[in-house]
Amino acid sequence: GFGCWLSGVDINTQQSFEALSERAVAVVVDPIQSVKGKVVIDAFRLINPNMMVLGQEPRQTTSNLGHLTKPSIQALIHGLNRHYYSISINYRKNELEQRILLSNIFYGQLLWSHFLLVFQ
């Protein structure tokens, strides 16, 4: 997993959603890390280039009080803090969700080991 980031196609799609609704947020899940049991989720909003020209702060005011996570190098390469910014999010898993996640990890490992046996 490379962490969460928006591709060029994702940025274009998000532009369409934000044109329809000012409150649109792109939510990205890292599938590789999530299958390994560490759910990685991030939320993004685009930076309006017109605000940058005027020298205004592009980020909307949120209830997140300075809770920023260090972006991955992959996210920076794909335009984080240039074309879009990250919004801090929190989530909880209950016991059932944790068991489902762990069973999916086991299932994924089982499939992978079967794949390796078949293609040796």
GIHU-V697077 format. One record per residue. SS is DSSP state (A for helix, B for strand, O for the rest). PSI is psi in degrees with one decimal (none if undefined). NEAR is the number of other C-alpha atoms within 12 Angstrom. Layout:
SS:PSI:NEAR
SS:PSI:NEAR
This chain:
O:138.4:20
O:8.3:21
O:-173.5:29
O:135.7:37
O:168.1:38
O:130.4:37
O:174.6:22
A:-40.7:18
A:-41.9:12
A:-40.7:24
A:-44.4:29
A:-41.8:18
A:-43.4:19
A:-35.3:30
A:-41.7:27
A:-44.5:18
A:-41.5:18
A:-26.6:20
A:-33.2:16
A:-35.7:12
O:125.7:12
O:-20.8:15
O:6.2:17
O:138.4:19
O:136.2:31
B:125.5:30
B:127.9:23
B:135.6:27
B:129.9:23
O:106.6:23
A:-32.0:22
A:-51.2:18
A:-36.4:18
A:-39.2:24
A:-28.5:24
O:-0.4:20
O:-6.8:24
O:97.3:20
O:122.2:26
O:114.4:26
B:140.2:27
B:154.9:31
B:143.2:29
B:152.1:35
B:151.5:41
B:153.6:39
O:123.6:27
O:117.7:26
A:-28.0:18
A:-35.8:13
A:-34.8:15
A:-40.3:17
A:-39.1:11
O:-5.4:10
O:18.9:11
O:156.0:13
O:121.3:16
O:-21.1:22
O:137.8:23
O:152.5:22
O:127.8:12
O:177.2:14
O:-1.6:10
O:117.3:15
O:79.9:10
O:20.6:12
O:87.6:13
O:142.9:16
O:148.1:20
O:124.7:18
O:151.9:23
O:159.4:19
A:-34.9:16
A:-41.2:17
A:-41.2:29
A:-40.1:22
A:-36.6:20
O:12.9:24
O:10.9:26
B:134.8:30
O:3.0:29
O:-49.2:21
O:-24.2:31
B:163.3:35
B:157.8:34
B:143.0:38
B:127.2:33
O:132.6:24
O:154.3:24
O:150.2:15
O:161.8:12
O:151.5:11
O:133.4:15
O:178.1:10
A:-41.9:10
A:-44.3:11
A:-38.7:15
A:-42.6:18
A:-41.0:14
A:-44.1:17
A:-45.6:23
A:-36.3:21
A:-34.3:17
A:-33.4:20
A:-47.3:23
A:-43.6:17
A:-42.3:17
A:-40.7:20
A:-38.6:17
A:-46.2:14
A:-42.3:14
A:-43.2:15
A:-37.3:14
A:-42.9:13
A:-44.4:12
A:-38.6:11
A:-41.0:10
A:-38.3:9
O:28.6:8
O:none:7
